[in-house]
Amino acid sequence: MTLTEKDSQYLWHPYTQHKTSQTPIAISRGEGALLWDENDKQYIDAIASWWVNPFGHSNKFIADAIYKQLTTLEHVLFGGFTHEPAIKVAEKLIEILPENQQKIFFSDNGSTAVEVAIKVALQYFFNKGEKRTTIIAFENAFHGDTFAAMAASGISFYTQAFQGMFIDVVRIPVPEKGQEEASFEALKNVIQNHNCAGFIFEPLVQGAAGMVMYEPEALAKLIEICAANNVLTIADEVMTGFGKTGKTFAMDYVNVNPDMMCLSKALTGGTIPMAITTFTQEVFDAFYDDDINKALFHGHTFTANPTGCAAALASIELLQTDEMQANIERINKSHLEFQKKIENHSKVITARTLGVIFAVEIKSDSEESYYGSMRTKLYNFFIDKGVVLRPVGNIVYILPPYIMTDDQLQKVYKTIEEAIEMV
Ligand SMILES: *Cc1c(COP(=O)(O)O)cnc(C)c1O
């Protein structure tokens, strides 16, 4: 049997209807922005493998750090024990995060980082003897696939089978250009009519919704409304963190700070699954008590895995090099030029760029669903041309590893232009 035949016999893939989906491509190796399949066909990874891989595949610097940690201390339980890699990651993050973030809690993936933040928001008020049970979230948000994260997510076909089984979430519109006031008013209304514990949002860019963007000033206003009403704010930077928006964190564009932040994806440069939720001292203090019942009873077996921590430290070190910062700027400039070139194309609705994130919405005759026919046509066209892009309905976005070369980037643009002509 071939690899793909064995795959279809044994495996169940994420977000996949196995009866109608195409067989997956078996990838055998990766280097830089490139992947090769089992037949040695080459692909440009233009979405950094679901946004996790800013420094390129099979990165030697991170691999060496992982190897060194694996042969020193691969893992130790984090209940009752600690270790230098975790402390170093915490120290480093507290240095680069918004200044009010003071406490670091480890978990395993973006969904658990969100799960922890939501549980903390709810228990924060429980610990203070106040009953607040509503979480506020944006329309079309994506915060992950575990239960509380899923409840906060608004993309309906991910969640429709579980309606009625969720924690209480109320949604407000995203403050896109021209809709800011409606968003502010909706937030004020929700806060007035519900016992709101927290507001969770993807700062400045909603990734899974199709790289939907909005301005820092609008987010600042929403956070201020929450702060004035003692509603905790949670910045889900799982996608936007570690340079994607052109700054270390999207929140670096916003002149007010959130109470909590969620980090994962690029945290370890796409090597070891790990996530972090960060908190203000004030949030932490609501759990700090002689009463054991006020503790946060949440943890995962692999919490603060030292190998993951070593990968995170190496990744942050790479991010902070002048070379990587120059790469981010180079890609941003290149995106802006490409945006200018295609935004007036007759088949283009809009194009947008922030940092290394670029998205273009293509005109279509029919209402495009997330996994609709245009999406399939586009996806297959890109794969055929050796470019990994995963359109969201009629939206094609690029989120390249920062080390992608100019030639590779130009090939991605050219392929997108050809696709626009083709559909
Ligand atoms: C991907 C993502 C998550 C979920 O992360 P997983 O590691 O897939 O569980 C949560 N929030 C945002 C904004 C994401 O992009």
The ligand as a Gaussian input file, in Angstrom:
#p B3LYP/6-31G(d) Opt

LIG

0 1
 C       -5.733000      28.534000      15.816000
 C       -6.382000      29.432000      16.798000
 C       -6.853000      28.961000      18.034000
 C       -6.829000      27.495000      18.385000
 O       -5.534000      26.995000      18.483000
 P       -5.311000      25.419000      18.395000
 O       -3.848000      25.256000      18.664000
 O       -5.695000      25.014000      17.004000
 O       -6.164000      24.779000      19.422000
 C       -7.371000      29.874000      18.931000
 N       -7.443000      31.164000      18.627000
 C       -7.016000      31.667000      17.463000
 C       -7.108000      33.133000      17.202000
 C       -6.476000      30.818000      16.498000
 O       -6.078000      31.304000      15.324000

